[in-house]
Amino acid sequence: PIADYGRSNIGRMKHVYRIGLGHRYGKSMQAISGLHFNYSIAESFWPIYQQSEQNTEPLQTFINTAYMGLIRNIRRYSWLLTYLFGSSPAFCPAFLNDRKHLIPRFDELNPGTMYKPHATSLRMSEIGYQSNAQATLKICFNNLDDYINDLSRATTTPFSDYQSIGVKIGDRYRQLNDSVLQIENEYYSPVRPKQPIKSCEKPSLALKSRGIRYIELRMLDLNLSEPLGISEQQCQFLESFVLFCLLEPSPPHSENEPAEIRQNILKVAYDGRNPDLLLNHNGEAVSVQSWATSTLASVASLCQLLDDQVEDPVYMTALAHQQRMFDNPQLSHSTQILYDLQTSNQSFGEYALQLSQAHRQYFNQLAVDEKKNQWFHSLTVDSIRKQQQIETQDALPFDDFLKKYFSQQLDKSVVC
């Protein structure tokens, strides 16, 4: 079912956007789950860092530049996170019911389960949450202004395949518009710069007017062995990795580098545990093992620094765990999933349902603090009250609301 956000204009917009995703990419793609890891650098850090870099620009300009450098490095090393967090080496063949021509590209592990022998994250492959239309996009990550302009342009550039879907048939919307992107959030990048938005504000406007506040990592698979989908140890590694990407030199992307980055992700997604796999690093072929080892060795200095601030060496422990998955691919999440499927002889659907039921049981058995329960209840009541208030105050017809939303310009304030 498509998520229902109520009768307000902004709620209807969220609903129609997801209807559009279904028409553009198929409903099966909306069944894919992944993990977003949001991270912001402490505000108190920036003036100190700027002074150490002997930079005299306005502080927010310096912050934007540093965040964009951080993002470029995350993109360069995103293949590494695809390997370490990859937990989708197999899938149910019904997932390709509307793309049956792709089935011969995969092997059958057991009845009801398709896979690739050395796959890590098929979710990050071409059968996952990807878009052929977006493959033609050239979004610049070398500076924030170009990123904003390129992203904004994609929301106003018609795409023939989406034009054939139609925007509004009768009184029913099939999508918000027929552009390459309906809205900026539709851009499927492994990592994005973010700024919390005001009501009805375009993300690009928020970035333009207030700069980057945090980053959003989007290439992470759910850890199926963890009820929350991620462990504390994984979070500790991600923190040290993000800080490494911030402090590591980050030259501008060359013209060919975005394609190289994408190919490295696809190679690792499909074949990451193949000991003979070679990636492209600055135009040279390099093995996954050697590149990962040298990168993690550089992350180690950050882990040691972070461990100096806490009682136990949790960051070095987290790093050592990640290194072991490269030293011995049998320890990787993707290998463990294939092993479980083979030994249980379950179909992918049976395996996934069993895990889901186990996680549900875990949460149902958790002791809940009554004060927290009351706090969540009060949040719920307040949220419903605010939604009803928005719905009663909405006087603008939905068609006009959309026109106003999309008429926002990068040099103007919010209009709806």
Secondary structure, DSSP 8 states (H G I E B T S, - for coil): ------SSHHHHHHHHHHHHHHHHH-GGGGG---EEEEE---TTHHHHHHHHTT--S-HHHHHHHHHHHHHHHHHHTHHHHHHHH--BSEE-GGGGTT-GGGGGGSEEEETTEEE-TT-SBGGGSTTSS--TTGGG-----SSHHHHHHHHHHHTSSB-HHHHHH-SEETTEES-S-SBS-SSGGG---SEEEE----TT--HHHHHHHH---EEEEEEE---TTSTTSS-HHHHHHHHHHHHHHHHS------SSHHHHHHHHHHHHHHHTT-TT-EEEETTEEEEHHHHHHHHHHHHHHHHHHHHTTSSS-HHHHHHHHHHHHHH-GGGSHHHHHHHHHHHHT--HHHHHHHHHHHHHHHHHTS---HHHHHHHHHHHHHHHHHHHHHHHH--S-HHHHHHHHHT--TTS----
